């Protein structure tokens, strides 16, 4: 049961990445922006996210501005030193981390199944 759910989740995200989404999928923000947000939250800075993802700091900021605009809420704020997540940012970071962990588990389960076949 769990393995099937993981495979369905993986299929869902693979469809999102390939651009073959249905109208109901449009509520999910851009996956690259979510990945950038997660790296920014984890590293605590735009520069740290840029290094982690091998992107420019300007590109990181652009993704975050787009994500915040799409959600209609601030996710990060400047603090000394680095960045601080807003309460909304904290909630989103928890959800994104959980989602990425599920994707990772699904991919690992798929790889293990392919190895056995």
N, C-alpha and C positions, 0 to 999 in steps of 0.2 A: 504494500500500500504506500509506504513512504517513498520507496524507490520510484513508483509510478508518478507520484506527485512531484518528485524531483525532476523526472524526465519531462513532465508536462511544463514545469517551470522553466527548464532549460529551453524547451521548444518555444515557449512564449518569448523569452528574451532573444533567442536566435531570430525569430520572426521580426522582433522590434529592430534588431541590428540590420537585418536585410531590407527593412523598409516595407515589408508586406504586413501592414497592420490593419486592423479593422477599426471602425469608428469608435468602438468602446475602448480601444487601446490608447486613444489620443489623450487620455487623462494622465498618462505617465509622462513625466518630463523627459527631455532628451537624456539618453543614457550616458553620453559623454560628459554632459554637464553634471550629472550625479556622480560620476567617477571623479571628476575634478573637485567637486564639493567634498567628497569623502577624503581625498588626499589632502585638501586644505584643512579640513577638520582634524585629521590625524596629525599633520605636521605643525599646525598652528600658524601657518604663514603662507602667503602667496608664493614666496620664493621657494619654500620647502616643497610645496605642491609642484611647482615648475620643475624643480630638480628631479623629483620622484617620477613625474610623468614625461619628462624630457620635452617640455613645452616652454614657451616663453611666459614670463610673468604676466605680460599683457594679455596673452591668450587665456591664462587662468582667470584673470580678472574679468575678461569678456564673458567667459562661461558662467561665472558666478553672478554677474549682473543679469545675464539672460535668465538664469534659473530663478533668481529673486524676482525679476519682473514677471515671469510666467506664473510664479506662485503668489505674487502679490504680497510678499513678506520679506523682511530683512533676515538673512541667515547668519551673517557675520558682522562684527563691528571691530574697528581698530581699537587696540589696547596697547599698553606698554608692558612688555614687548610683544610684538606680533598681533595676532587676531584673537578674538574671543567669539564664541558662538552665542547667538541670541537663544532664548528659550525655544523658539521655533527651530533654530538651527540644531540645537541639541536633540530635539525630537526627530528631526529628519536624519541626522547623523546616525542615530540608533537604528532607525528603520533601514537606511541604506546599508549599514554594516551587516544587519541581519539578512537582508536580501542578497548581498554579495556572498555571505557565508553559505546561504542555501544554494546559490549558483555554483559555488566551489564544491559543495558536497555532491550536487547533481553531476557535475563534470567528473569528479573523482569516481562516483559510482558507475558512470558510463564507461570510463576508461577501464575500470576493473572488470566490467562485464565484457568489454571488447577483448581484453587480455585473455579471459577464460574461454572465449569462443574460438 
